[in-house]
Amino acid sequence: MSTIVKEWHITRLFDAFMLAGTAGLGACYVWARHLGHVGTFCDISDLVVHMPERVLFRVNFGFVGALLSLMSIPMYTMLSQRVPSSLTNVAAVFQVLSGFGVVLVGACGPSENITVHLIGAFLGFGGSAIAQILYNFVLYQEDTKTQTESSKKFFVRRCILSVSFLVTAVVCGLGNAGVLPDPTKHVAEWGLWFILLGWYFTMRWDLKDFCVASVEDEAAYIGVPLLL
């Protein structure tokens, strides 16, 4: 016989992810503005150029990227139960790659190695773009008999966020190409970041009943951590 000793809700991962991604990056921006290192409109990567704000930026992006990759585990588990599909595996892989890209953006700034930095940015945004589309398609295949009104509403919201993400990516690309005037590219890049955070954050409601629990085997008197 086993007894649950303590539970830890998965939703805390999503709360920490959203808090670090918004408040943490916001603190970097305010700090850099206070020191006169960036203008009112700037690229996100401009915050990893100067000391001392780049230290906070590196720590923050490392934390957010790690959480993004880690969140793929409960998301994969939940979606596999709701809609068995091989696409869920592929989406989870791209989510992990996206998390790695976010870490890489913080680890290597544009002034250190622009190629590595751009690879990180491409993986971060591109990986999540593909993951979101695949996750949305998987959820679209869910049997209507198992869908609730809440899940239907969140599905629509995620689709709107995904479309907004793609449109903003195009605007950002046109801004970087010089087709659209400044500060279009800067605003679009920040928009991509917050849309990305918002899409993943909606998953916390789907995972509200998931938790990690420490389970004690009363017969053997040993504690074994399990994912329930």
C-alpha positions in Angstrom: 0.0 0.0 0.0 1.3 3.5 -0.9 0.6 6.9 0.7 1.0 10.3 -1.0 3.3 12.3 1.2 3.3 15.6 -0.6 2.0 17.0 -3.9 3.5 19.7 -6.1 1.2 21.2 -8.8 2.6 21.3 -12.4 0.9 24.7 -12.9 3.6 26.3 -10.8 6.0 25.7 -13.7 3.8 27.8 -15.9 3.4 30.5 -13.3 7.2 30.7 -12.9 7.7 30.7 -16.7 5.3 33.6 -17.2 6.6 35.6 -14.3 10.3 35.3 -15.3 9.5 35.9 -19.0 7.6 39.1 -18.3 8.8 40.6 -15.0 12.3 39.4 -15.4 12.7 40.8 -18.9 10.9 43.9 -17.9 13.4 44.5 -15.0 16.3 44.1 -17.5 14.7 46.7 -19.8 14.1 49.2 -17.0 17.6 48.8 -15.7 19.1 49.2 -19.1 17.0 52.3 -19.8 18.0 53.8 -16.4 21.6 53.4 -17.3 21.1 54.8 -20.7 22.3 51.7 -22.5 19.2 51.4 -24.8 16.6 53.7 -26.3 12.8 53.6 -25.8 12.6 51.1 -28.6 15.2 48.4 -28.7 15.7 44.7 -29.7 15.4 42.2 -26.9 19.0 41.2 -27.7 20.2 44.7 -26.9 19.7 43.9 -23.2 22.5 41.3 -23.3 25.2 43.7 -24.6 26.1 45.9 -21.7 27.0 45.3 -18.0 25.4 44.9 -15.5 21.9 44.2 -17.0 23.3 41.4 -19.2 24.0 39.3 -16.1 20.3 39.4 -15.2 19.4 38.8 -18.8 21.5 35.7 -19.0 20.2 34.3 -15.8 16.6 35.1 -16.7 16.8 33.6 -20.2 18.5 30.5 -19.0 15.8 30.0 -16.4 12.9 30.7 -18.9 14.5 28.4 -21.6 15.0 25.6 -19.1 11.4 25.9 -17.9 10.1 25.9 -21.6 11.9 22.7 -22.3 10.8 21.1 -19.0 7.2 22.0 -19.6 7.2 19.8 -22.7 7.1 16.7 -20.4 3.7 17.4 -18.7 2.3 18.9 -21.9 3.3 15.7 -23.8 1.8 13.5 -21.1 -1.5 15.3 -21.0 -1.9 15.6 -24.7 -1.0 12.0 -25.3 -3.8 11.0 -23.0 -6.4 13.3 -24.6 -5.4 12.8 -28.2 -3.0 9.9 -29.0 -0.9 11.2 -32.0 2.6 10.9 -33.2 2.5 14.6 -33.9 2.6 15.2 -30.1 6.1 13.7 -30.1 7.3 16.0 -32.8 5.8 19.1 -31.2 7.4 18.3 -27.9 10.8 18.0 -29.6 10.4 21.4 -31.2 9.4 22.8 -27.8 12.6 21.5 -26.3 14.6 23.0 -29.2 12.8 26.3 -28.6 13.8 26.2 -24.9 17.4 25.5 -25.9 17.3 28.4 -28.3 16.1 30.8 -25.6 19.0 29.6 -23.4 21.4 30.1 -26.3 20.2 33.7 -26.9 21.0 34.6 -23.3 24.3 32.7 -23.3 25.7 34.3 -26.5 24.9 38.0 -27.2 25.0 39.5 -30.7 28.3 41.4 -29.9 30.0 38.1 -28.9 29.0 35.9 -31.9 26.1 37.1 -34.1 25.8 33.7 -35.9 25.4 31.7 -32.7 23.0 34.4 -31.4 20.9 34.3 -34.5 20.8 30.5 -34.4 19.5 30.7 -30.8 16.8 33.3 -31.8 15.8 31.1 -34.8 15.4 28.0 -32.6 13.7 30.0 -29.9 11.0 31.6 -32.0 10.9 29.1 -34.9 10.8 26.0 -32.7 7.9 27.4 -30.7 6.1 28.4 -33.9 6.2 24.9 -35.3 5.4 23.4 -31.8 2.3 25.6 -31.5 1.0 24.7 -34.9 1.4 21.0 -34.3 -0.1 21.2 -30.8 -3.1 23.1 -32.3 -3.5 20.5 -35.0 -3.4 17.7 -32.4 -6.0 19.4 -30.3 -8.2 20.0 -33.4 -8.3 16.2 -33.8 -9.7 15.7 -30.3 -13.0 13.8 -30.3 -15.8 16.3 -29.8 -17.3 14.0 -27.3 -14.4 14.5 -24.9 -14.1 18.3 -25.4 -15.5 20.6 -22.7 -16.7 24.1 -23.2 -13.6 25.3 -21.5 -11.2 23.3 -23.7 -13.1 24.6 -26.8 -12.6 28.2 -25.7 -8.9 27.7 -25.0 -8.4 26.0 -28.3 -9.9 29.1 -30.1 -7.7 31.4 -28.0 -4.5 29.4 -28.9 -5.4 29.5 -32.6 -5.8 33.3 -32.4 -2.4 33.5 -30.6 -0.7 31.3 -33.1 -2.1 33.3 -36.0 -1.0 36.5 -34.3 2.5 35.0 -33.7 2.9 34.2 -37.5 1.6 37.6 -38.6 3.9 39.4 -36.1 6.9 37.2 -37.3 6.2 38.4 -40.9 6.0 42.1 -39.7 9.3 41.6 -37.8 10.9 40.1 -40.9 9.7 43.0 -43.1 11.0 45.5 -40.5 14.4 43.9 -40.4 14.5 43.9 -44.3 13.8 47.7 -44.2 10.4 47.4 -45.9 8.7 48.7 -42.8 10.1 51.7 -40.9 11.5 51.7 -37.4 10.5 51.0 -34.7 8.3 48.3 -36.4 10.9 45.5 -36.1 11.6 46.3 -32.4 7.9 46.3 -31.4 7.3 43.2 -33.5 10.1 41.3 -31.8 8.8 42.1 -28.3 5.3 41.1 -29.5 6.6 37.7 -30.6 8.1 37.2 -27.2 4.9 38.0 -25.2 2.6 36.0 -27.6 4.9 33.0 -27.2 4.7 33.3 -23.4 0.9 33.7 -23.6 0.3 30.7 -25.7 2.2 28.3 -23.4 0.6 29.9 -20.3 -2.8 28.9 -21.5 -1.8 25.3 -21.0 -1.7 25.7 -17.2 -5.5 25.4 -17.2 -5.3 22.1 -19.1 -2.8 20.8 -16.5 -4.5 22.1 -13.4 -5.2 18.6 -12.2 -1.6 17.3 -12.8 0.9 17.2 -10.0 4.2 15.7 -9.0 3.9 13.6 -5.8 6.2 12.0 -3.3 4.8 8.5 -2.6 5.8 6.4 0.3 5.6 2.6 0.0 4.4 1.6 3.5 5.5 -2.0 3.1 9.1 -1.1 2.1 9.3 2.2 4.0 10.9 4.0 1.1 9.9 7.3 -0.7 9.8 7.2 -4.5 9.0 10.4 -6.6 6.4 9.8 -9.2 4.6 11.9 -11.8 0.9 11.5 -11.4 
